[in-house]
Amino acid sequence: MDDAERRVWGRLPGGARAALARLAPADLRTLLLAVARDRAAAARPADLVRRWRTDATHDRGSNRRPPL
């Protein structure tokens, strides 16, 4: 387990990992989609622009044309 995983699991209540592991794959997917939907509904356009500008995980692509 890497540092990021330890940080996230450490923020969840005890037993959360085991409870999630017991879910059927389709149920886990449903839960994750519901969380994503809730977060999207709460996000304001200004939040998205700020996140896009400051979050290094978003790939903005290149201005160069690809070689032919």
mmCIF file of the N, C-alpha and C atoms, coordinates in Angstrom:
data_MODEL
# 
_entry.id   MODEL 
# 
loop_
_atom_site.group_PDB 
_atom_site.id 
_atom_site.type_symbol 
_atom_site.label_atom_id 
_atom_site.label_alt_id 
_atom_site.label_comp_id 
_atom_site.label_asym_id 
_atom_site.label_entity_id 
_atom_site.label_seq_id 
_atom_site.pdbx_PDB_ins_code 
_atom_site.Cartn_x 
_atom_site.Cartn_y 
_atom_site.Cartn_z 
_atom_site.occupancy 
_atom_site.B_iso_or_equiv 
_atom_site.pdbx_formal_charge 
_atom_site.auth_seq_id 
_atom_site.auth_comp_id 
_atom_site.auth_asym_id 
_atom_site.auth_atom_id 
_atom_site.pdbx_PDB_model_num 
ATOM 1   N N  . MET A 1 1  ? 0.859   -1.174 0.000   1.00 0.00 ? 1  MET A N  1 
ATOM 2   C CA . MET A 1 1  ? 0.000   0.000  0.000   1.00 0.00 ? 1  MET A CA 1 
ATOM 3   C C  . MET A 1 1  ? 0.903   1.235  0.000   1.00 0.00 ? 1  MET A C  1 
ATOM 4   N N  . ASP A 1 2  ? 0.611   2.169  -0.886  1.00 0.00 ? 2  ASP A N  1 
ATOM 5   C CA . ASP A 1 2  ? 1.437   3.379  -0.961  1.00 0.00 ? 2  ASP A CA 1 
ATOM 6   C C  . ASP A 1 2  ? 0.912   4.447  0.006   1.00 0.00 ? 2  ASP A C  1 
ATOM 7   N N  . ASP A 1 3  ? 1.628   5.560  0.062   1.00 0.00 ? 3  ASP A N  1 
ATOM 8   C CA . ASP A 1 3  ? 1.280   6.634  1.003   1.00 0.00 ? 3  ASP A CA 1 
ATOM 9   C C  . ASP A 1 3  ? -0.109  7.205  0.747   1.00 0.00 ? 3  ASP A C  1 
ATOM 10  N N  . ALA A 1 4  ? -0.462  7.372  -0.519  1.00 0.00 ? 4  ALA A N  1 
ATOM 11  C CA . ALA A 1 4  ? -1.779  7.932  -0.840  1.00 0.00 ? 4  ALA A CA 1 
ATOM 12  C C  . ALA A 1 4  ? -2.893  7.013  -0.354  1.00 0.00 ? 4  ALA A C  1 
ATOM 13  N N  . GLU A 1 5  ? -2.730  5.717  -0.570  1.00 0.00 ? 5  GLU A N  1 
ATOM 14  C CA . GLU A 1 5  ? -3.744  4.763  -0.095  1.00 0.00 ? 5  GLU A CA 1 
ATOM 15  C C  . GLU A 1 5  ? -3.852  4.785  1.421   1.00 0.00 ? 5  GLU A C  1 
ATOM 16  N N  . ARG A 1 6  ? -2.720  4.804  2.099   1.00 0.00 ? 6  ARG A N  1 
ATOM 17  C CA . ARG A 1 6  ? -2.733  4.847  3.574   1.00 0.00 ? 6  ARG A CA 1 
ATOM 18  C C  . ARG A 1 6  ? -3.453  6.099  4.069   1.00 0.00 ? 6  ARG A C  1 
ATOM 19  N N  . ARG A 1 7  ? -3.193  7.226  3.406   1.00 0.00 ? 7  ARG A N  1 
ATOM 20  C CA . ARG A 1 7  ? -3.837  8.483  3.800   1.00 0.00 ? 7  ARG A CA 1 
ATOM 21  C C  . ARG A 1 7  ? -5.348  8.388  3.649   1.00 0.00 ? 7  ARG A C  1 
ATOM 22  N N  . VAL A 1 8  ? -5.809  7.855  2.515   1.00 0.00 ? 8  VAL A N  1 
ATOM 23  C CA . VAL A 1 8  ? -7.252  7.773  2.278   1.00 0.00 ? 8  VAL A CA 1 
ATOM 24  C C  . VAL A 1 8  ? -7.904  6.774  3.215   1.00 0.00 ? 8  VAL A C  1 
ATOM 25  N N  . TRP A 1 9  ? -7.354  5.583  3.338   1.00 0.00 ? 9  TRP A N  1 
ATOM 26  C CA . TRP A 1 9  ? -7.953  4.586  4.234   1.00 0.00 ? 9  TRP A CA 1 
ATOM 27  C C  . TRP A 1 9  ? -7.945  5.071  5.669   1.00 0.00 ? 9  TRP A C  1 
ATOM 28  N N  . GLY A 1 10 ? -6.914  5.839  6.045   1.00 0.00 ? 10 GLY A N  1 
ATOM 29  C CA . GLY A 1 10 ? -6.835  6.366  7.404   1.00 0.00 ? 10 GLY A CA 1 
ATOM 30  C C  . GLY A 1 10 ? -7.930  7.380  7.720   1.00 0.00 ? 10 GLY A C  1 
ATOM 31  N N  . ARG A 1 11 ? -8.510  7.993  6.693   1.00 0.00 ? 11 ARG A N  1 
ATOM 32  C CA . ARG A 1 11 ? -9.578  8.985  6.904   1.00 0.00 ? 11 ARG A CA 1 
ATOM 33  C C  . ARG A 1 11 ? -10.951 8.341  6.996   1.00 0.00 ? 11 ARG A C  1 
ATOM 34  N N  . LEU A 1 12 ? -11.066 7.077  6.621   1.00 0.00 ? 12 LEU A N  1 
ATOM 35  C CA . LEU A 1 12 ? -12.359 6.394  6.657   1.00 0.00 ? 12 LEU A CA 1 
ATOM 36  C C  . LEU A 1 12 ? -12.556 5.700  8.000   1.00 0.00 ? 12 LEU A C  1 
ATOM 37  N N  . PRO A 1 13 ? -13.815 5.499  8.383   1.00 0.00 ? 13 PRO A N  1 
ATOM 38  C CA . PRO A 1 13 ? -14.069 4.809  9.650   1.00 0.00 ? 13 PRO A CA 1 
ATOM 39  C C  . PRO A 1 13 ? -13.593 3.360  9.602   1.00 0.00 ? 13 PRO A C  1 
ATOM 40  N N  . GLY A 1 14 ? -13.279 2.848  10.769  1.00 0.00 ? 14 GLY A N  1 
ATOM 41  C CA . GLY A 1 14 ? -12.861 1.453  10.859  1.00 0.00 ? 14 GLY A CA 1 
ATOM 42  C C  . GLY A 1 14 ? -13.912 0.528  10.259  1.00 0.00 ? 14 GLY A C  1 
ATOM 43  N N  . GLY A 1 15 ? -13.466 -0.466 9.545   1.00 0.00 ? 15 GLY A N  1 
ATOM 44  C CA . GLY A 1 15 ? -14.376 -1.417 8.930   1.00 0.00 ? 15 GLY A CA 1 
ATOM 45  C C  . GLY A 1 15 ? -14.836 -1.025 7.539   1.00 0.00 ? 15 GLY A C  1 
ATOM 46  N N  . ALA A 1 16 ? -14.523 0.202  7.112   1.00 0.00 ? 16 ALA A N  1 
ATOM 47  C CA . ALA A 1 16 ? -14.979 0.649  5.788   1.00 0.00 ? 16 ALA A CA 1 
ATOM 48  C C  . ALA A 1 16 ? -14.362 -0.195 4.679   1.00 0.00 ? 16 ALA A C  1 
ATOM 49  N N  . ARG A 1 17 ? -13.088 -0.500 4.814   1.00 0.00 ? 17 ARG A N  1 
ATOM 50  C CA . ARG A 1 17 ? -12.407 -1.285 3.770   1.00 0.00 ? 17 ARG A CA 1 
ATOM 51  C C  . ARG A 1 17 ? -13.040 -2.657 3.633   1.00 0.00 ? 17 ARG A C  1 
ATOM 52  N N  . ALA A 1 18 ? -13.289 -3.319 4.746   1.00 0.00 ? 18 ALA A N  1 
ATOM 53  C CA . ALA A 1 18 ? -13.892 -4.648 4.698   1.00 0.00 ? 18 ALA A CA 1 
ATOM 54  C C  . ALA A 1 18 ? -15.309 -4.585 4.137   1.00 0.00 ? 18 ALA A C  1 
ATOM 55  N N  . ALA A 1 19 ? -16.066 -3.560 4.513   1.00 0.00 ? 19 ALA A N  1 
ATOM 56  C CA . ALA A 1 19 ? -17.432 -3.423 4.013   1.00 0.00 ? 19 ALA A CA 1 
ATOM 57  C C  . ALA A 1 19 ? -17.437 -3.204 2.508   1.00 0.00 ? 19 ALA A C  1 
ATOM 58  N N  . LEU A 1 20 ? -16.540 -2.357 2.018   1.00 0.00 ? 20 LEU A N  1 
ATOM 59  C CA . LEU A 1 20 ? -16.465 -2.124 0.575   1.00 0.00 ? 20 LEU A CA 1 
ATOM 60  C C  . LEU A 1 20 ? -16.001 -3.373 -0.166  1.00 0.00 ? 20 LEU A C  1 
ATOM 61  N N  . ALA A 1 21 ? -15.081 -4.110 0.428   1.00 0.00 ? 21 ALA A N  1 
ATOM 62  C CA . ALA A 1 21 ? -14.574 -5.327 -0.203  1.00 0.00 ? 21 ALA A CA 1 
ATOM 63  C C  . ALA A 1 21 ? -15.663 -6.389 -0.330  1.00 0.00 ? 21 ALA A C  1 
ATOM 64  N N  . ARG A 1 22 ? -16.639 -6.364 0.570   1.00 0.00 ? 22 ARG A N  1 
ATOM 65  C CA . ARG A 1 22 ? -17.717 -7.362 0.523   1.00 0.00 ? 22 ARG A CA 1 
ATOM 66  C C  . ARG A 1 22 ? -18.785 -7.035 -0.526  1.00 0.00 ? 22 ARG A C  1 
ATOM 67  N N  . LEU A 1 23 ? -18.798 -5.814 -1.025  1.00 0.00 ? 23 LEU A N  1 
ATOM 68  C CA . LEU A 1 23 ? -19.806 -5.443 -2.016  1.00 0.00 ? 23 LEU A CA 1 
ATOM 69  C C  . LEU A 1 23 ? -19.571 -6.179 -3.340  1.00 0.00 ? 23 LEU A C  1 
ATOM 70  N N  . ALA A 1 24 ? -20.648 -6.505 -3.987  1.00 0.00 ? 24 ALA A N  1 
ATOM 71  C CA . ALA A 1 24 ? -20.544 -7.058 -5.340  1.00 0.00 ? 24 ALA A CA 1 
ATOM 72  C C  . ALA A 1 24 ? -19.980 -5.966 -6.245  1.00 0.00 ? 24 ALA A C  1 
ATOM 73  N N  . PRO A 1 25 ? -19.243 -6.328 -7.284  1.00 0.00 ? 25 PRO A N  1 
ATOM 74  C CA . PRO A 1 25 ? -18.671 -5.324 -8.174  1.00 0.00 ? 25 PRO A CA 1 
ATOM 75  C C  . PRO A 1 25 ? -19.703 -4.312 -8.689  1.00 0.00 ? 25 PRO A C  1 
ATOM 76  N N  . ALA A 1 26 ? -20.876 -4.763 -9.059  1.00 0.00 ? 26 ALA A N  1 
ATOM 77  C CA . ALA A 1 26 ? -21.905 -3.847 -9.563  1.00 0.00 ? 26 ALA A CA 1 
ATOM 78  C C  . ALA A 1 26 ? -22.366 -2.884 -8.471  1.00 0.00 ? 26 ALA A C  1 
ATOM 79  N N  . ASP A 1 27 ? -22.446 -3.350 -7.228  1.00 0.00 ? 27 ASP A N  1 
ATOM 80  C CA . ASP A 1 27 ? -22.855 -2.484 -6.122  1.00 0.00 ? 27 ASP A CA 1 
ATOM 81  C C  . ASP A 1 27 ? -21.776 -1.446 -5.800  1.00 0.00 ? 27 ASP A C  1 
ATOM 82  N N  . LEU A 1 28 ? -20.514 -1.857 -5.850  1.00 0.00 ? 28 LEU A N  1 
ATOM 83  C CA . LEU A 1 28 ? -19.416 -0.916 -5.622  1.00 0.00 ? 28 LEU A CA 1 
ATOM 84  C C  . LEU A 1 28 ? -19.420 0.156  -6.710  1.00 0.00 ? 28 LEU A C  1 
ATOM 85  N N  . ARG A 1 29 ? -19.611 -0.245 -7.940  1.00 0.00 ? 29 ARG A N  1 
ATOM 86  C CA . ARG A 1 29 ? -19.676 0.696  -9.060  1.00 0.00 ? 29 ARG A CA 1 
ATOM 87  C C  . ARG A 1 29 ? -20.839 1.680  -8.863  1.00 0.00 ? 29 ARG A C  1 
ATOM 88  N N  . THR A 1 30 ? -21.992 1.163  -8.434  1.00 0.00 ? 30 THR A N  1 
ATOM 89  C CA . THR A 1 30 ? -23.156 2.023  -8.174  1.00 0.00 ? 30 THR A CA 1 
ATOM 90  C C  . THR A 1 30 ? -22.840 3.041  -7.087  1.00 0.00 ? 30 THR A C  1 
ATOM 91  N N  . LEU A 1 31 ? -22.187 2.604  -6.039  1.00 0.00 ? 31 LEU A N  1 
ATOM 92  C CA . LEU A 1 31 ? -21.813 3.500  -4.943  1.00 0.00 ? 31 LEU A CA 1 
ATOM 93  C C  . LEU A 1 31 ? -20.846 4.577  -5.415  1.00 0.00 ? 31 LEU A C  1 
ATOM 94  N N  . LEU A 1 32 ? -19.833 4.189  -6.176  1.00 0.00 ? 32 LEU A N  1 
ATOM 95  C CA . LEU A 1 32 ? -18.857 5.155  -6.672  1.00 0.00 ? 32 LEU A CA 1 
ATOM 96  C C  . LEU A 1 32 ? -19.491 6.158  -7.626  1.00 0.00 ? 32 LEU A C  1 
ATOM 97  N N  . LEU A 1 33 ? -20.405 5.698  -8.464  1.00 0.00 ? 33 LEU A N  1 
ATOM 98  C CA . LEU A 1 33 ? -21.119 6.604  -9.367  1.00 0.00 ? 33 LEU A CA 1 
ATOM 99  C C  . LEU A 1 33 ? -21.985 7.593  -8.583  1.00 0.00 ? 33 LEU A C  1 
ATOM 100 N N  . ALA A 1 34 ? -22.609 7.126  -7.508  1.00 0.00 ? 34 ALA A N  1 
ATOM 101 C CA . ALA A 1 34 ? -23.431 8.011  -6.680  1.00 0.00 ? 34 ALA A CA 1 
ATOM 102 C C  . ALA A 1 34 ? -22.567 9.083  -6.017  1.00 0.00 ? 34 ALA A C  1 
ATOM 103 N N  . VAL A 1 35 ? -21.393 8.708  -5.541  1.00 0.00 ? 35 VAL A N  1 
ATOM 104 C CA . VAL A 1 35 ? -20.477 9.686  -4.937  1.00 0.00 ? 35 VAL A CA 1 
ATOM 105 C C  . VAL A 1 35 ? -20.038 10.700 -5.986  1.00 0.00 ? 35 VAL A C  1 
ATOM 106 N N  . ALA A 1 36 ? -19.690 10.233 -7.173  1.00 0.00 ? 36 ALA A N  1 
ATOM 107 C CA . ALA A 1 36 ? -19.280 11.146 -8.244  1.00 0.00 ? 36 ALA A CA 1 
ATOM 108 C C  . ALA A 1 36 ? -20.419 12.089 -8.622  1.00 0.00 ? 36 ALA A C  1 
ATOM 109 N N  . ARG A 1 37 ? -21.639 11.571 -8.692  1.00 0.00 ? 37 ARG A N  1 
ATOM 110 C CA . ARG A 1 37 ? -22.804 12.405 -9.025  1.00 0.00 ? 37 ARG A CA 1 
ATOM 111 C C  . ARG A 1 37 ? -23.029 13.469 -7.957  1.00 0.00 ? 37 ARG A C  1 
ATOM 112 N N  . ASP A 1 38 ? -22.932 13.084 -6.680  1.00 0.00 ? 38 ASP A N  1 
ATOM 113 C CA . ASP A 1 38 ? -23.118 14.033 -5.588  1.00 0.00 ? 38 ASP A CA 1 
ATOM 114 C C  . ASP A 1 38 ? -22.056 15.135 -5.619  1.00 0.00 ? 38 ASP A C  1 
ATOM 115 N N  . ARG A 1 39 ? -20.810 14.751 -5.889  1.00 0.00 ? 39 ARG A N  1 
ATOM 116 C CA . ARG A 1 39 ? -19.740 15.747 -5.962  1.00 0.00 ? 39 ARG A CA 1 
ATOM 117 C C  . ARG A 1 39 ? -19.942 16.678 -7.148  1.00 0.00 ? 39 ARG A C  1 
ATOM 118 N N  . ALA A 1 40 ? -20.353 16.130 -8.271  1.00 0.00 ? 40 ALA A N  1 
ATOM 119 C CA . ALA A 1 40 ? -20.581 16.959 -9.458  1.00 0.00 ? 40 ALA A CA 1 
ATOM 120 C C  . ALA A 1 40 ? -21.715 17.948 -9.213  1.00 0.00 ? 40 ALA A C  1 
ATOM 121 N N  . ALA A 1 41 ? -22.758 17.505 -8.531  1.00 0.00 ? 41 ALA A N  1 
ATOM 122 C CA . ALA A 1 41 ? -23.889 18.387 -8.255  1.00 0.00 ? 41 ALA A CA 1 
ATOM 123 C C  . ALA A 1 41 ? -23.497 19.526 -7.321  1.00 0.00 ? 41 ALA A C  1 
ATOM 124 N N  . ALA A 1 42 ? -22.524 19.290 -6.455  1.00 0.00 ? 42 ALA A N  1 
ATOM 125 C CA . ALA A 1 42 ? -22.112 20.298 -5.489  1.00 0.00 ? 42 ALA A CA 1 
ATOM 126 C C  . ALA A 1 42 ? -21.065 21.265 -6.050  1.00 0.00 ? 42 ALA A C  1 
ATOM 127 N N  . ALA A 1 43 ? -20.457 20.910 -7.176  1.00 0.00 ? 43 ALA A N  1 
ATOM 128 C CA . ALA A 1 43 ? -19.384 21.733 -7.738  1.00 0.00 ? 43 ALA A CA 1 
ATOM 129 C C  . ALA A 1 43 ? -19.961 22.929 -8.495  1.00 0.00 ? 43 ALA A C  1 
ATOM 130 N N  . ARG A 1 44 ? -19.376 24.090 -8.250  1.00 0.00 ? 44 ARG A N  1 
ATOM 131 C CA . ARG A 1 44 ? -19.755 25.291 -8.994  1.00 0.00 ? 44 ARG A CA 1 
ATOM 132 C C  . ARG A 1 44 ? -18.797 25.451 -10.179 1.00 0.00 ? 44 ARG A C  1 
ATOM 133 N N  . PRO A 1 45 ? -19.216 26.114 -11.238 1.00 0.00 ? 45 PRO A N  1 
ATOM 134 C CA . PRO A 1 45 ? -18.318 26.318 -12.375 1.00 0.00 ? 45 PRO A CA 1 
ATOM 135 C C  . PRO A 1 45 ? -16.971 26.932 -11.974 1.00 0.00 ? 45 PRO A C  1 
ATOM 136 N N  . ALA A 1 46 ? -16.994 27.883 -11.064 1.00 0.00 ? 46 ALA A N  1 
ATOM 137 C CA . ALA A 1 46 ? -15.740 28.514 -10.623 1.00 0.00 ? 46 ALA A CA 1 
ATOM 138 C C  . ALA A 1 46 ? -14.811 27.493 -9.966  1.00 0.00 ? 46 ALA A C  1 
ATOM 139 N N  . ASP A 1 47 ? -15.394 26.533 -9.228  1.00 0.00 ? 47 ASP A N  1 
ATOM 140 C CA . ASP A 1 47 ? -14.581 25.481 -8.613  1.00 0.00 ? 47 ASP A CA 1 
ATOM 141 C C  . ASP A 1 47 ? -13.892 24.639 -9.673  1.00 0.00 ? 47 ASP A C  1 
ATOM 142 N N  . LEU A 1 48 ? -14.627 24.333 -10.738 1.00 0.00 ? 48 LEU A N  1 
ATOM 143 C CA . LEU A 1 48 ? -14.066 23.498 -11.807 1.00 0.00 ? 48 LEU A CA 1 
ATOM 144 C C  . LEU A 1 48 ? -12.928 24.216 -12.526 1.00 0.00 ? 48 LEU A C  1 
ATOM 145 N N  . VAL A 1 49 ? -13.099 25.498 -12.785 1.00 0.00 ? 49 VAL A N  1 
ATOM 146 C CA . VAL A 1 49 ? -12.048 26.268 -13.450 1.00 0.00 ? 49 VAL A CA 1 
ATOM 147 C C  . VAL A 1 49 ? -10.810 26.341 -12.561 1.00 0.00 ? 49 VAL A C  1 
ATOM 148 N N  . ARG A 1 50 ? -11.009 26.626 -11.277 1.00 0.00 ? 50 ARG A N  1 
ATOM 149 C CA . ARG A 1 50 ? -9.877  26.685 -10.346 1.00 0.00 ? 50 ARG A CA 1 
ATOM 150 C C  . ARG A 1 50 ? -9.155  25.353 -10.282 1.00 0.00 ? 50 ARG A C  1 
ATOM 151 N N  . ARG A 1 51 ? -9.910  24.270 -10.193 1.00 0.00 ? 51 ARG A N  1 
ATOM 152 C CA . ARG A 1 51 ? -9.313  22.943 -10.117 1.00 0.00 ? 51 ARG A CA 1 
ATOM 153 C C  . ARG A 1 51 ? -8.531  22.641 -11.392 1.00 0.00 ? 51 ARG A C  1 
ATOM 154 N N  . TRP A 1 52 ? -9.094  23.004 -12.536 1.00 0.00 ? 52 TRP A N  1 
ATOM 155 C CA . TRP A 1 52 ? -8.426  22.747 -13.802 1.00 0.00 ? 52 TRP A CA 1 
ATOM 156 C C  . TRP A 1 52 ? -7.115  23.520 -13.889 1.00 0.00 ? 52 TRP A C  1 
ATOM 157 N N  . ARG A 1 53 ? -7.094  24.736 -13.346 1.00 0.00 ? 53 ARG A N  1 
ATOM 158 C CA . ARG A 1 53 ? -5.889  25.564 -13.404 1.00 0.00 ? 53 ARG A CA 1 
ATOM 159 C C  . ARG A 1 53 ? -4.813  25.112 -12.430 1.00 0.00 ? 53 ARG A C  1 
ATOM 160 N N  . THR A 1 54 ? -5.206  24.549 -11.301 1.00 0.00 ? 54 THR A N  1 
ATOM 161 C CA . THR A 1 54 ? -4.226  24.256 -10.248 1.00 0.00 ? 54 THR A CA 1 
ATOM 162 C C  . THR A 1 54 ? -3.902  22.781 -10.089 1.00 0.00 ? 54 THR A C  1 
ATOM 163 N N  . ASP A 1 55 ? -4.721  21.891 -10.606 1.00 0.00 ? 55 ASP A N  1 
ATOM 164 C CA . ASP A 1 55 ? -4.521  20.456 -10.403 1.00 0.00 ? 55 ASP A CA 1 
ATOM 165 C C  . ASP A 1 55 ? -3.595  19.908 -11.491 1.00 0.00 ? 55 ASP A C  1 
ATOM 166 N N  . ALA A 1 56 ? -2.428  19.466 -11.072 1.00 0.00 ? 56 ALA A N  1 
ATOM 167 C CA . ALA A 1 56 ? -1.431  18.974 -12.026 1.00 0.00 ? 56 ALA A CA 1 
ATOM 168 C C  . ALA A 1 56 ? -1.828  17.645 -12.667 1.00 0.00 ? 56 ALA A C  1 
ATOM 169 N N  . THR A 1 57 ? -2.873  16.997 -12.180 1.00 0.00 ? 57 THR A N  1 
ATOM 170 C CA . THR A 1 57 ? -3.247  15.702 -12.752 1.00 0.00 ? 57 THR A CA 1 
ATOM 171 C C  . THR A 1 57 ? -4.029  15.846 -14.048 1.00 0.00 ? 57 THR A C  1 
ATOM 172 N N  . HIS A 1 58 ? -4.480  17.067 -14.372 1.00 0.00 ? 58 HIS A N  1 
ATOM 173 C CA . HIS A 1 58 ? -5.203  17.266 -15.621 1.00 0.00 ? 58 HIS A CA 1 
ATOM 174 C C  . HIS A 1 58 ? -4.216  17.524 -16.744 1.00 0.00 ? 58 HIS A C  1 
ATOM 175 N N  . ASP A 1 59 ? -4.290  16.735 -17.782 1.00 0.00 ? 59 ASP A N  1 
ATOM 176 C CA . ASP A 1 59 ? -3.406  16.893 -18.929 1.00 0.00 ? 59 ASP A CA 1 
ATOM 177 C C  . ASP A 1 59 ? -4.021  17.907 -19.880 1.00 0.00 ? 59 ASP A C  1 
ATOM 178 N N  . ARG A 1 60 ? -3.312  18.974 -20.109 1.00 0.00 ? 60 ARG A N  1 
ATOM 179 C CA . ARG A 1 60 ? -3.819  20.021 -20.998 1.00 0.00 ? 60 ARG A CA 1 
ATOM 180 C C  . ARG A 1 60 ? -3.397  19.800 -22.438 1.00 0.00 ? 60 ARG A C  1 
ATOM 181 N N  . GLY A 1 61 ? -2.641  18.783 -22.698 1.00 0.00 ? 61 GLY A N  1 
ATOM 182 C CA . GLY A 1 61 ? -2.218  18.526 -24.065 1.00 0.00 ? 61 GLY A CA 1 
ATOM 183 C C  . GLY A 1 61 ? -1.111  19.473 -24.495 1.00 0.00 ? 61 GLY A C  1 
ATOM 184 N N  . SER A 1 62 ? -0.823  19.448 -25.757 1.00 0.00 ? 62 SER A N  1 
ATOM 185 C CA . SER A 1 62 ? 0.262   20.231 -26.316 1.00 0.00 ? 62 SER A CA 1 
ATOM 186 C C  . SER A 1 62 ? -0.264  21.174 -27.384 1.00 0.00 ? 62 SER A C  1 
ATOM 187 N N  . ASN A 1 63 ? 0.420   22.276 -27.556 1.00 0.00 ? 63 ASN A N  1 
ATOM 188 C CA . ASN A 1 63 ? 0.085   23.202 -28.625 1.00 0.00 ? 63 ASN A CA 1 
ATOM 189 C C  . ASN A 1 63 ? 0.743   22.814 -29.938 1.00 0.00 ? 63 ASN A C  1 
ATOM 190 N N  . ARG A 1 64 ? 1.663   21.880 -29.896 1.00 0.00 ? 64 ARG A N  1 
ATOM 191 C CA . ARG A 1 64 ? 2.389   21.451 -31.100 1.00 0.00 ? 64 ARG A CA 1 
ATOM 192 C C  . ARG A 1 64 ? 1.566   20.467 -31.906 1.00 0.00 ? 64 ARG A C  1 
ATOM 193 N N  . ARG A 1 65 ? 1.680   20.578 -33.193 1.00 0.00 ? 65 ARG A N  1 
ATOM 194 C CA . ARG A 1 65 ? 1.038   19.608 -34.063 1.00 0.00 ? 65 ARG A CA 1 
ATOM 195 C C  . ARG A 1 65 ? 1.850   18.323 -34.057 1.00 0.00 ? 65 ARG A C  1 
ATOM 196 N N  . PRO A 1 66 ? 1.173   17.202 -34.113 1.00 0.00 ? 66 PRO A N  1 
ATOM 197 C CA . PRO A 1 66 ? 1.929   15.929 -34.154 1.00 0.00 ? 66 PRO A CA 1 
ATOM 198 C C  . PRO A 1 66 ? 2.648   15.797 -35.496 1.00 0.00 ? 66 PRO A C  1 
ATOM 199 N N  . PRO A 1 67 ? 3.802   15.128 -35.508 1.00 0.00 ? 67 PRO A N  1 
ATOM 200 C CA . PRO A 1 67 ? 4.512   14.937 -36.769 1.00 0.00 ? 67 PRO A CA 1 
ATOM 201 C C  . PRO A 1 67 ? 3.700   14.030 -37.694 1.00 0.00 ? 67 PRO A C  1 
ATOM 202 N N  . LEU A 1 68 ? 3.830   14.282 -38.957 1.00 0.00 ? 68 LEU A N  1 
ATOM 203 C CA . LEU A 1 68 ? 3.119   13.460 -39.947 1.00 0.00 ? 68 LEU A CA 1 
ATOM 204 C C  . LEU A 1 68 ? 3.963   12.341 -40.451 1.00 0.00 ? 68 LEU A C  1 
# 
